[in-house]
């Protein structure tokens, strides 16, 4: 689960993200897939662009309750 806060990893898995923040199953699946792809695609322009899109979707789904930024 590629979501980190000041204290480290925020969630252990996608189920926890859905349960704690109420994120849709579709977005959770996309975030998890992006995290898995990070191992081979980190720093690639398309992968980074998708990460930025996921951040915007996440920000929207949690109704801007948190400060969410993408860092490559």
N, C-alpha and C positions, 0 to 999 in steps of 0.2 A: 504494500500500500504506500504509494509515493507522496504521502502528505506529512509534512514536518512542521513543527512549531518551534518556538524558542527553546523548549525543553526536550526536543527530539521528536521521534515518531509520534504522530497523533493517534493513528488507528492501527490495529494489528491486521485487519482484513476488511474486505468490502462489506461484509455483513455488519460489522461494527459501525462503519460509516453510514450505512443506510439506517440503522437503528438509532444512532446517537444524533445525527443531523437531519434525518428524514430525506436523504438523497434517493432519487429514483434508481430502480434496478438497472435501467439502461445506462445512466451516467456512471453508476458504480462499475458496471462491466467495462465501460470505455476507459475509466481511470485505471482499473486493474490491468487491462490490456496494454495501456500506455506504459505503465510501470514495468511490465514484463518486457516490452520492447525496448525500454531504456537501456537494458544490458547490452544490446547490440546496436542501438541507434542513437545513443546519447550524443548531443551536439550536432546532429544532422538537422539542416534547416526545416525539412518537412516534419520531423519529430518534434522539434522545438515549437513550430507553429501549431501543431496539434495540442501540445501541452498548454500553450497560451489559450487556445479555444476551450479546452477543458476547464481551465481556471475561470473563464468567463461564464461557462455553463454552470459550474459549481457555485460561483458567486450569485448567480441569478436564482438557482434552486434553494440556496440557504437564505434568500431574501436580504443579501448584503449584511448579514449579522456579524460577519468576521472580516478581517482584512486578509485577503487571499492574494498572493502574488506568485508569479511563475519565475523560477530561477533555473537557468540551464547549467 
